[in-house]
């Protein structure tokens, strides 16, 4: 019988494709980081299959017969490479926004970046009509609670350049919009090229809290005053429902997973 060249070619192509893992992207790196920080419970999805095939994950059989996942040395090296690449891709402002957002997630809060929220401003004159504007806080977060009065919204405004900070301080209406949205408003100040904070707490209006980024850690220079709790307007809830919050595993949840594995 004549040789079926098309079938033989298909088999050869399939064998060749099987010898190379699928190209890895951001979703793979994100999953790898999550597994590295967790107890390693498998999801058994496509991402996991591709990470296993690439040799970045290893299956470990437990004493009770269940399997967990461990990031291999190759996987750790891959995470280090992606971390360097991600840091290079982020601007100074974006990096600080990301840092603050992750801190809010670790604190158990539901967090958003770059939202456009409708806020109410005081009347321009006594007895005049209320004014409205679109506020765009760098980071907006609420407590993870089912009681509407306890959501305690917080706005974080990120500043990494001195000129930008001074220009922002000359805009009281912007702060009024943030205070209308959140129970607390914080200014987060970065550092200049010499490692010095771009501003001091004395320069920030008293109605706002101040954080300073020093040595890659956030420190509180002045706490934000607590305001009376107010429910979020329906318009804000609608905007939050349409936007995707910042994702990430919370350290407390990781501890629970680790305890479950030990038990």
C-alpha positions, 0 to 999 in steps of 0.5 A: 500500500502507498504510504499516507504522507499526509497522515505521517506529516500530521503525526510528525507535527503533533509530536513536534508540538508536544515537545515544546510547551505553549508560550507563557503570558501574564496569566501564567506568571500571575498563576505562578505567583499565586501558587508560590504564595499559597499552599499549592492546591491545584486548579486543574485548568489549562494554565496549570497544565501548561505550567506543568508542561513547561517545568515551572510547577511540580506535583507533590503527593501528600501523605494522605494521597492528595496532590499539591503543587510546588514552584520549581527552581525554574519557576522561581527564576521565571518569576524573577525575570517577569518581576524585573520586566514588570518593574521596568514597564511601570512608570514611577507613578504606576508603580506606587499606585500598584503598591498602594492598591496591593496594600489595600488588598492585603488589608482585606479591602476591595480595591479599584484603580483609575475609576471614574466616579461622579461626585458632588461639590458644594454650591459655588455661592450661598443658596446656589445649586449643587455642582457635580464633577467626575472624580478619578482617584488613583486608588479607591477601596471599600471594606469587604462587608455586607453592611452598607453603612460599614463600607468605609470608602477610602481614596488614595491620591498618589503623587511622585513629583513635587510640581504635580503635588503643588498643582494639586494642592491648589485645587480644593474642589478636587479634594472636596470631590474625593471627600464626597466619595470617601470616608477618608482621603489620603495623599501618598507621597513618593520620593525624589531622585535623592530619596527625599519625600517630595512633600511633608505632612504640614503642606497637606490640608488637615482634612486629608491623611498623609503617607510617605513611601520610604525604603519601599515601605509606606509610613503614615505621616499623619492619619486621616480624620475619621468622618461620619459614616455615610452610605455610598450613592447608587451612582457609585455602586453602579460604577463599582459594579461595572469595574473590575477590582484589583485581584490578588490573594490575601495573606490571611487566606494563604494562612488558612490554606497552609493550616488546612494542608498541615491538618 
